[in-house]
């Protein structure tokens, strides 16, 4: 499947980050992936807190988490209401376009 112009722009925005992590891995081994994992987990928490604050989402229950995830996915990918609540769990399934995964494939990253 060929990417649209907008999709390719989203992928190209991810390429430098994926390339840098790959370069660190080449030089420092598996520890580079652990550091990247911790960094991106913290970054995700910060983004989530910003979304919650900007949208006046309170709490940390499944409803609040789903609302924040849906806002993020809408902003990042233009896909509305992907996060669903099942009991006290939030389920998010992405069967479509993911710019990070496309960048990983493009760079043949592990």
C-alpha positions, 0 to 999 in steps of 0.5 A: 500500500502506498502512503499518502503525502500526509502519511509520508510526512508523518513517517518522515517526522519519526525517522530521525528519532528511530534513526537516533535510537538505532545509532545508540543501539549500534554503539551501546547495545541493548541498554540503548533500548532500555533508556529509550523505553524509559524516556518515551514512557516518561514523555507519554506520561507528560503528554497525557498530563498535558492533554488531561489539563487542557481538556479538564479531564480529572481522575485516573479511572478508565473513563479518564484514561480513554478520554485522554487516549482518544484525544491523543490519537485524534491529534496524532492520527486523526482517528476518533474514539479508538479507545474503548472501555471494557469493565475497568480496562481501556482497550485500544486496537490500531489496525490502521496506519502508524507513523512510528511503525512505518518509520521502523519498517522504512529503516529496517529497525529491530 
